[in-house]
């Protein structure tokens, strides 16, 4: 039994010595490998490949997910920046347009002040009547501001309409395109021609919705009115004060019965997208 144990120990020692020798040969700098080394290297490399490729795919997948999250966050920030830029640009454009309109309004009031005829209260249009046939707008001036019914309202371009209803802080304005000779509450406009005030006279009593033009009637056949003339208020009728520009004559022809003529007038003022208007304050006669 002792001899058998010694043989086992001897075999282990010889195996260990061979392993050390084999390791020394393997670790040495050689260009060629032995067939056991080749077999072991190929086997280990193939086994490593089985684990390395899936691990690489998984690592790449997590890297792609991380990259996608980064792109998503960058895209979110970019969208927010673009939205803010568009909002700021729109606000800037609105402010520039408002500044332009107010400069025009200031120039208009200065010119009127120099003429010394009337005073003007600038008002902001705050609402439109949803009834398109009503043709009224609401302004932010009322009784507290000295506004009264039948006061004329105009824009920088020309006559817009008249005040028809007043509350403490707001007023409703009937636009010229709401003039209707068949309506009792509608007021006809007494007009004349600029530069021919003593030679021309007529009444604007209706608005052609299809042509979007005012109709001037009761024109004497011998009237000096001609195409291209500027129509202004005459001051008769005690509603619209004298001298406010209304529009331009674009045509003239005999009326239905041939007794008087009619003219088509293109309004100077635009009735759509009104922002600021002026209420004409006529000095009271003492």
Order of alpha helices (4+ residues) and beta strands (2+ residues): alpha-alpha-beta-beta-beta-beta-beta-beta-beta-beta-beta-beta-beta-beta
